[in-house]
Amino acid sequence: MNTFTRWIRAGASLALCVAAALPLLAADSPEETVLNDEVRAALPCGGNFDPKPEEGIFVAAGHGLNVVASRDDGKTWTQVFMGRPGGDHGYWAVWNTVAYTEGVIAIAAGWGGPGTIIASDDGANWRHLADAGRTTSRKDGKPYDMPNTMELLGVKGSFILPLEATPDFGKTWYRASAYGFTNAAGERLKVDLAHPSAAYADWNGGRVIVVGDSGPSIYSDDLGKTWKPFEGVKAEPWGEGGAKGIIGKGDVFLLLKGDGSIVLRSVDGGLTWQAHPLGVKRPQGRMFSLSVIGDRFVIAGDTAKSSVDGIVWEDLPKETPSGRIAVSDTGAMINVNRSRNSILRSADGKTWETVYTFEPTGTGGAQGLADVVYGKVKKIAAPPAVE
């Protein structure tokens, strides 16, 4: 049995690492809370990763921290981690949260409960991203670790959450408060981080933008070490519908909103946004429809389109599935959708085949796989299977 899936009680050596957040959730009984905490406590501390980008793999994850991986270019898949069955909220809710950078894959879970980020440098053995020295934030007077785990980016060796980042795979953490910002007049400014999505682009040396329900909220020009609020952002037009996600490529940020009729584009780091016709039917929300494949943006809902510059959009084949798409260095494409319990693979972007299916064990309406990434990690003799 994979030791990382055993529900054992916390040992003293793990106490500092998982002293995070044990508040009771309304939907969890005391017995369920104990089991959830045991899973978190069973994970070794991180901070001691040994990245060696040797072998390309795909990794996908969904609710329950159900993690599956492929080491043969997406043809076959093995479950490599499982937290506990969960729903759309709670300890193990996984949204747009699988990230890769420089030999390490990290996956964030938790919405409404204490967040957990697991990480691996080989795609098979998993531990907390944080090491034992990480101090926890607090909520309602109680320890509350990783409060913004709905979004996680991997950029240039850093893993970045809204208001939180580590540049060294969990050894060092930078954290800011949503209540710590002031406007130009020195007045306290509350930023909107409701249902956040985040993106990185190379604009002006590199910028991360976080978008809440009401539009661009904060940005960082140092990979999440410090943050600044957006003020006076001009978006033409914003209108109804709220943000559905943001994505970056090159010097361009794209912001999807509403019904998919338009996309907002910024080439000045998010200070101004111009609307361009899009016309994707029923794009799904909060970054789930957005991918970068090669040199192209892809937005996929009931219909799908792609663009090099974010201005001129071309129709993709009607067979293009909705959800997230990752591509390997051979050109193989993998698609996941959190409302579908399967993984699709394509070698040409035209024909898609089902390469993996599973039976969900949780509850709620999003039991499929929420995100997928491709990256190079250490080679292993044989991938351990979760029992």
C-alpha distance (Angstrom), angle and dihedral (degrees) to the residues before:
residue distance angle dihedral
M1 . . .
N2 3.80 . .
T3 3.80 104.3 .
F4 3.79 92.5 -142.7
T5 3.81 92.3 66.2
R6 3.78 99.2 52.1
W7 3.79 113.5 111.6
I8 3.78 99.5 -132.6
R9 3.76 129.3 153.7
A10 3.77 121.4 -100.4
G11 3.77 117.2 -84.0
A12 3.76 122.0 -147.2
S13 3.79 91.7 -107.8
L14 3.83 90.7 61.3
A15 3.79 98.3 43.2
L16 3.79 96.7 97.0
C17 3.79 93.1 47.4
V18 3.79 95.9 51.8
A19 3.76 101.1 29.6
A20 3.75 81.7 116.6
A21 3.68 125.4 122.4
L22 3.70 124.0 -32.2
P23 3.84 102.7 170.5
L24 3.77 115.7 147.5
L25 3.78 116.3 -112.0
A26 3.76 120.2 -141.9
A27 3.81 91.2 -122.9
D28 3.82 94.6 49.5
S29 3.76 125.0 80.7
P30 3.81 118.0 -142.1
E31 3.80 87.9 -104.2
E32 3.81 92.0 53.1
T33 3.78 91.0 48.0
V34 3.80 90.7 53.8
L35 3.81 91.0 52.1
N36 3.80 92.1 47.1
D37 3.78 91.3 51.3
E38 3.80 91.2 48.3
V39 3.79 91.1 57.0
R40 3.79 91.4 51.6
A41 3.79 91.9 45.6
A42 3.82 92.5 50.4
L43 3.80 91.7 63.7
P44 3.81 115.9 94.0
C45 3.79 117.9 -121.2
G46 3.78 118.0 -97.3
G47 3.76 134.0 -145.4
N48 3.80 93.1 100.4
F49 3.78 101.7 84.3
D50 3.79 121.2 149.7
P51 3.81 106.2 -154.8
K52 3.80 116.3 -157.0
P53 3.82 111.9 164.5
E54 3.81 97.3 -150.5
E55 3.80 108.9 127.9
G56 3.79 129.8 36.9
I57 3.81 116.9 -128.2
F58 3.78 139.6 167.8
V59 3.82 118.8 -132.7
A60 3.81 124.7 -171.3
A61 3.80 130.6 -179.9
G62 3.78 141.0 -173.0
H63 3.79 143.1 168.8
G64 3.77 116.3 -33.5
L65 3.81 86.5 35.6
N66 3.77 85.9 -84.6
V67 3.82 101.6 176.1
V68 3.80 124.4 -173.1
A69 3.80 129.6 178.7
S70 3.79 139.7 -166.4
R71 3.80 124.2 -154.9
D72 3.82 96.5 178.6
D73 3.81 101.6 66.5
G74 3.79 94.7 -80.2
K75 3.81 98.2 -54.6
T76 3.82 98.0 115.3
W77 3.80 131.1 19.6
T78 3.80 137.7 -154.3
Q79 3.79 129.3 -167.5
V80 3.81 106.1 -118.8
F81 3.82 102.0 174.4
M82 3.79 139.7 15.7
G83 3.79 127.0 -176.8
R84 3.79 109.5 -176.0
P85 3.80 132.9 -58.4
G86 3.79 108.2 -80.7
G87 3.77 144.4 161.3
D88 3.77 139.4 -132.9
H89 3.81 91.9 -58.8
G90 3.77 134.8 33.9
Y91 3.79 140.1 48.9
W92 3.80 98.2 -25.4
A93 3.81 105.3 33.6
V94 3.82 108.9 134.8
W95 3.80 119.7 -163.8
N96 3.84 125.8 158.3
T97 3.74 92.2 -22.0
V98 3.81 117.4 121.6
A99 3.81 111.9 107.5
Y100 3.80 138.5 173.6
T101 3.78 133.8 -164.4
E102 3.81 133.9 161.2
G103 3.78 99.4 -22.1
V104 3.83 101.1 -35.4
I105 3.82 130.2 96.3
A106 3.82 119.9 -157.7
I107 3.80 130.6 -172.5
A108 3.80 124.6 -166.1
A109 3.80 124.9 -154.2
G110 3.77 135.4 175.1
W111 3.77 135.0 82.6
G112 3.77 117.9 -179.5
G113 3.80 90.1 -0.9
P114 3.78 133.7 66.7
G115 3.77 108.2 -59.1
T116 3.78 124.1 -126.2
I117 3.80 129.2 -163.8
I118 3.78 116.6 -163.2
A119 3.78 121.4 -168.6
S120 3.79 140.2 -175.3
D121 3.78 137.9 -171.1
D122 3.83 92.9 -159.8
G123 3.81 104.5 32.7
A124 3.79 92.0 -119.6
N125 3.81 109.2 66.1
W126 3.80 117.0 54.3
R127 3.80 135.6 -164.5
H128 3.78 139.0 159.4
L129 3.79 112.2 -67.9
A130 3.83 88.4 -136.0
D131 3.77 123.1 73.4
A132 3.79 125.4 -134.0
G133 3.79 93.5 -89.5
R134 3.80 97.0 63.2
T135 3.79 114.2 117.7
T136 3.79 117.1 -144.1
S137 3.76 131.5 -126.2
R138 3.79 119.6 -126.4
K139 3.79 138.2 -128.6
D140 3.80 124.4 -167.7
G141 3.79 88.6 -7.5
K142 3.82 93.7 -55.4
P143 3.81 130.4 104.7
Y144 3.79 108.3 -92.0
D145 3.79 115.4 179.3
M146 3.82 124.3 -157.7
P147 3.82 99.4 0.4
N148 3.83 96.9 -178.1
T149 3.79 103.4 51.4
M150 3.81 96.3 138.2
E151 3.80 88.8 92.0
L152 3.81 132.9 34.2
L153 3.79 129.5 171.8
G154 3.80 130.3 -166.8
V155 3.81 110.7 -152.1
K156 3.81 130.6 162.4
G157 3.80 94.9 -27.7
S158 3.83 94.9 -42.0
F159 3.79 129.7 106.4
I160 3.79 109.6 -147.7
L161 3.82 131.5 -164.0
P162 3.79 125.6 174.7
L163 3.84 103.1 -73.1
E164 3.81 93.6 -5.7
A165 3.81 136.6 76.5
T166 3.78 145.2 161.1
P167 3.83 120.7 -153.0
D168 3.81 95.8 -171.2
F169 3.81 107.7 45.6
G170 3.78 97.5 -86.6
K171 3.80 103.9 -38.3
T172 3.81 95.1 102.5
W173 3.80 126.9 30.9
Y174 3.80 131.7 -165.7
R175 3.79 117.4 -161.6
A176 3.82 135.1 -179.0
S177 3.79 132.7 -176.6
A178 3.79 126.8 -120.4
Y179 3.81 85.8 -138.3
G180 3.80 95.4 53.6
F181 3.80 99.9 79.8
T182 3.79 129.1 101.3
N183 3.79 131.9 -168.7
A184 3.80 127.3 -125.0
A185 3.80 90.0 -81.3
G186 3.80 92.0 54.3
E187 3.79 93.3 -107.8
R188 3.77 119.8 141.5
L189 3.79 111.9 -96.2
K190 3.81 124.7 -159.2
V191 3.79 113.0 -152.7
D192 3.80 123.6 -148.7
L193 3.80 110.7 -116.5
A194 3.80 96.8 157.4
H195 3.82 109.7 141.1
P196 3.82 92.4 -9.3
S197 3.77 126.5 -154.2
A198 3.79 123.3 -175.2
A199 3.78 139.9 -164.0
Y200 3.79 140.6 -177.1
A201 3.80 127.5 -143.4
D202 3.80 131.7 172.9
W203 3.79 92.3 -118.3
N204 3.83 111.7 144.0
G205 3.79 92.8 -9.2
G206 3.80 95.8 -40.9
R207 3.80 135.8 -36.5
V208 3.80 135.3 -169.4
I209 3.81 117.3 -152.5
V210 3.80 124.0 -165.7
V211 3.80 118.5 -158.6
G212 3.80 125.0 -162.1
D213 3.78 128.4 -170.1
S214 3.80 90.8 -76.2
G215 3.79 98.0 48.3
P216 3.82 136.8 -93.4
S217 3.80 109.7 4.5
I218 3.83 112.4 165.2
Y219 3.79 139.4 1.2
S220 3.78 138.9 -165.0
D221 3.80 129.6 -154.8
D222 3.82 95.3 -174.0
L223 3.82 102.7 56.4
G224 3.77 95.7 -89.4
K225 3.79 100.7 -46.6
T226 3.81 91.4 115.4
W227 3.80 132.7 12.6
K228 3.78 136.8 -155.8
P229 3.81 129.3 -163.9
F230 3.79 122.0 -117.5
E231 3.78 112.4 -118.5
G232 3.77 127.9 -179.5
V233 3.81 94.4 9.1
K234 3.78 111.7 176.1
A235 3.81 116.3 -147.0
E236 3.81 120.8 176.1
P237 2.97 107.9 -132.0
W238 3.78 114.0 -5.5
G239 3.80 101.3 163.3
E240 3.78 123.6 147.7
G241 3.76 131.1 -22.3
G242 3.78 104.1 59.3
A243 3.79 128.3 -127.6
K244 3.78 118.7 -40.7
G245 3.76 95.8 -177.0
I246 3.78 147.2 -58.4
I247 3.79 132.1 -119.6
G248 3.79 135.0 -179.5
K249 3.81 137.4 -151.4
G250 3.77 127.6 168.2
D251 3.81 107.0 -30.0
V252 3.82 94.0 -27.5
F253 3.79 131.1 98.2
L254 3.81 119.8 -166.5
L255 3.79 122.7 -161.9
L256 3.79 119.6 -163.5
K257 3.76 120.2 -157.4
G258 3.76 143.5 160.7
D259 3.79 121.9 -1.6
G260 3.80 98.7 -16.0
S261 3.80 96.5 -101.6
I262 3.81 92.3 120.7
V263 3.78 139.7 17.9
L264 3.81 124.6 -149.7
R265 3.80 116.9 -132.9
S266 3.81 130.3 -163.6
V267 3.80 128.2 -171.4
D268 3.82 96.2 171.6
G269 3.79 101.0 66.1
G270 3.80 96.2 -84.9
L271 3.80 99.3 -54.9
T272 3.81 93.3 115.8
W273 3.81 130.9 19.3
Q274 3.78 129.8 -162.3
A275 3.80 124.2 -160.0
H276 3.81 121.1 -124.8
P277 3.81 128.0 -176.9
L278 3.81 112.7 -97.9
G279 3.79 111.4 160.6
V280 3.80 101.6 -167.7
K281 3.79 110.1 156.6
R282 3.81 115.8 -125.2
P283 3.81 102.4 -17.2
Q284 3.78 111.2 -166.0
G285 3.77 120.8 -114.0
R286 3.76 139.4 -94.7
M287 3.78 103.6 18.2
F288 3.80 94.5 -48.5
S289 3.81 92.8 116.6
L290 3.81 95.9 49.4
S291 3.80 128.0 93.7
V292 3.80 139.6 152.6
I293 3.80 114.5 -136.7
G294 3.78 113.9 -177.4
D295 3.79 107.5 -50.8
R296 3.79 94.8 -18.8
F297 3.78 137.9 89.8
V298 3.81 112.2 -134.5
I299 3.82 125.2 -161.0
A300 3.80 113.3 -175.7
G301 3.79 128.0 -176.0
D302 3.79 127.0 128.5
T303 3.80 82.3 -34.4
A304 3.80 127.2 23.8
K305 3.79 138.3 -145.9
S306 3.80 137.9 179.0
S307 3.79 135.4 -154.7
V308 3.78 138.9 -177.8
D309 3.80 95.7 -152.9
G310 3.82 104.9 21.1
I311 3.80 91.3 -115.0
V312 3.79 105.9 76.0
W313 3.82 113.1 47.0
E314 3.80 128.1 -165.2
D315 3.79 127.1 -158.8
L316 3.79 115.9 -109.2
P317 3.82 121.4 -147.1
K318 3.79 113.5 -72.2
E319 3.82 87.9 -118.9
T320 3.82 91.0 66.8
P321 3.82 105.0 119.1
S322 3.78 124.0 -133.0
G323 3.78 120.5 -115.0
R324 3.79 132.4 51.5
I325 3.80 124.6 -23.8
A326 3.81 128.4 -161.5
V327 3.79 125.8 -175.4
S328 3.81 131.0 -152.7
D329 3.79 127.2 -140.9
T330 3.84 88.2 -98.1
G331 3.80 91.1 57.5
A332 3.81 96.4 -106.9
M333 3.80 111.3 147.2
I334 3.81 125.7 -147.9
N335 3.80 123.2 -164.3
V336 3.81 129.4 -165.0
N337 3.78 130.8 179.6
R338 3.79 124.4 -168.6
S339 3.80 90.9 -141.7
R340 3.83 92.2 52.8
N341 3.81 126.5 67.0
S342 3.79 96.8 -144.6
I343 3.80 144.9 71.6
L344 3.81 121.5 -126.4
R345 3.81 126.3 -155.5
S346 3.79 132.0 -163.2
A347 3.79 132.2 -178.7
D348 3.80 95.1 -168.6
G349 3.83 107.8 22.7
K350 3.80 90.2 -113.6
T351 3.79 105.7 73.8
W352 3.81 119.3 45.7
E353 3.80 127.1 -170.5
T354 3.79 131.9 -170.7
V355 3.80 109.0 -112.9
Y356 3.81 100.7 168.8
T357 3.80 138.3 22.9
F358 3.79 132.3 177.8
E359 3.77 141.4 -178.9
P360 3.82 112.3 -117.4
T361 3.79 117.1 -130.2
G362 3.80 99.0 -167.7
T363 3.77 136.0 73.7
G364 3.79 135.4 -111.4
G365 3.76 133.6 58.9
A366 3.79 102.4 -71.6
Q367 3.79 106.6 59.7
G368 3.79 95.7 137.0
L369 3.79 125.0 91.8
A370 3.80 112.2 -69.2
D371 3.79 102.7 -162.1
V372 3.79 143.8 4.4
V373 3.80 133.8 -161.9
Y374 3.78 137.0 -175.7
G375 3.79 121.8 -143.6
K376 3.77 144.5 141.7
V377 3.81 119.2 -100.6
K378 3.79 139.2 163.3
K379 3.79 117.8 -59.6
I380 3.79 117.5 -113.2
A381 3.79 131.2 -161.0
A382 3.80 93.9 -122.8
P383 3.82 130.0 -15.5
P384 3.82 112.5 -111.1
A385 3.80 114.7 -126.8
V386 3.79 122.8 -135.6
E387 3.80 112.5 -115.8
